[in-house]
Amino acid sequence: MNFAKVRNFSALVKPSLHRRPSFAPTVTLSILETHLGRCRNLKQFNQILSQMILTGYIRDAYAASRLLKFATDSHFVHVSYSFRVFSYVENPNGFSWNTMMRAFVQNYSPQNAVLLYKLMLNHNVGPDNFTYPILVQACSLRFSEFEGKQVHDHVLKLGFDSDIYVLNTLINLYSVHGNMEDARKLFDKSIVLDTVSWNSILAGYVQVGNVDDARLIFDQMPKRNVIASNSMIVLFGKTGRVVDAYELFSQMEEKDMVSWSALISCYEQNGMYDKALVMFKEMAGKGVRVDEVVVISILSACAHLSAGEMGKLIHGLAVKLGIESYVNLQNALIHIYSICDEILIAERMFRAGYPHLDLISWNSMISGYLRNGLIENAKALFDSMPEKDIVSWSAMISGYAQHDHFSDTLELFQQLQLTGIQPDETILVSVISACTHLAALDQGKWVHAYIRKNCLKINVILGTTLIDMYMKCGCVENALDVFQLMEDKGVSTWNAVILGLAMNGLVGESLNIFLEMKNCGVAPNDITFIGVLGACRHMGLVDEGCFHFDSMVQNYMIEPNVKHYGCMVDLLGRSGKLKEAEELIESMPMAPDVSTWGALLGACRKHSDIERGERIGRKLVELQPDHDGFHVLLSNLYASKGHWQNVLEIRGIMEQHGVMKTPGCSMIEANGVIHEFLAGDKTHPQREDIESKLDEMAKKLKMEGYVPDMNEVFLEIDEEEKETTLLRHSEKLAIAFGLLNIPTAMPIRIVKNLRICNDCHAIAKFTSKAYNRDIIVRDRHRFHHFKQGNCSCMDFW
């Protein structure tokens, strides 16, 4: 036992007044009891204490113990002041020592109780059977099993191990620390057991979640009580045994508020929110008193059900009960109002509760703002927090990522690093996702290295996110390394590899992984087949695609959704089977989405089916006059055939409806910084060097055989202007920047928000050969790995 501070503590316990009174005592025990019975404040208590000291009656051990007991039981006498009273007593009896130790324990100063026990032994005052329960409780509060065992040794040495009160506190001590082996030994060796003994050992098993032993103890109890039954309901709820919980609840002859609360929490914890509400209504109907715990459980159920109106009724009940000001309840109310789109009410509650709210309150409000898309409000509140924990950082960083503020996600993560707080899984997943969207491979690799350096376990979610990042940055080998090293692989992990390989043009490898997945006994889901059909689409494998589409329905009973149909339409369209693609659209059991129609319209342009493309395009423009993609595809279809009057007509319709074409944008990372380029961009700091490099490229590539594809310029201008316009596409600007800034040994990695055009595709192929550079472009649909004049897509995209 650590009593390093006992010397200083002992110095405080020396009587400060030892002189004998100069007159006869005027205070008797009877008078003392009378005055204490009338004492209502600290001033009156001090008057009594003064008389005790001045008359010397404080030296009477019994009288002093009565005075001390009154002091420790009174709300107006602080425990430190009670200790000063204790220090005036020359020879306190065992009752006084126990009283003072108990006061320290009750006032959350268990360390002082332990020190006082050591001092008690130094004063040769013998502990009794009341001393050790207090001391054991102090060790429990200190979470010090080692000290508790030392106290246990003292108990055995002095022969108090047969005292049932001592025994019960020792069982509780070991149970609190999860040491059920020692707790059970004490329980089994005891000759006498009472209700507290049974409840204590049962509570221990409940705490560690041991259902079997808890049930065994419960069944052996001589007489089951409400406390034991409530503990079992709590355990059943924690372990998902809802039926057992309800059966036990139904069998209880006597139920209290905790019984109802335990069952309601059981339903809420196990996602049975409707039943939780039904049980709450039944509880209220029977007139059972409701407390804060029940209300919080019901508010949580309402939040999961988005039952805002019910939540308001519960709020009204809380006000009626006078518990609305409880911080935990306010946090639950902030949460439900945020969930149910009542963010202004949540905000009012937060402001009304300030400054008595806790960290959970701040975090709940930040999460509420983010959930409602109020990013700036969330950041302002985050910045004004008096202190932040990992939940605060996690909420803000993941909120940025979820709302596509990817640059802000990375910037805030860098600020987190300066605090020394270790990021959790949610933060790492959000940061890696941001790196994926920004193609920030260097930063993504840094996060992966951070995970390895700190020996963080790569679970299914984190591993899958890493695989997705590497795949979408074109680093297939890195992605496969992560996949192979993962101990646990979920279906989402397999899907990420299948989709990633297909996107990178490794169709055969993608289909092989799908076969391996099935051989490992992992059942594919609807997302798996999107990857498989996408693989077939990228290489024009019509027969194999049709086989997998039918297999999905017949062998795996997966109903195709709009994305599966979209893959098939794209597969048929790319392969020139435009009639079959259109018939498939007409046979779809659901309305085709934008991507599906866009795939067919794009195929019409690719295969020069102007009549079909015009018919479909005109129909789509009428159906969705605000969608820029349909207008652009139809306009490009006309432009490819030189129908400039029709092009002007479509652009006029776009202008009439305020439809703006999404500008092409290419991103490239250099030295950890993301650079963005728009078509014709002249704002980059290196614009002069880039322009010079483009001119150099144009001359050099023409010598290699490059011929500009004027069909990619959808403007009625002369050929020279068309060539100049072509050369300023965002991909070409990014390639020129890459040649200037990316070391020769490293590939040039570019992310494009739209489909790469034919001319940019050709430029990338010729550049890869003429400059001996690997170029990787991720466009809207797939990856293009350019090397020595060839592309991984084999010109099929």
Disulfide bonds with the S-S distance in Angstrom:
none
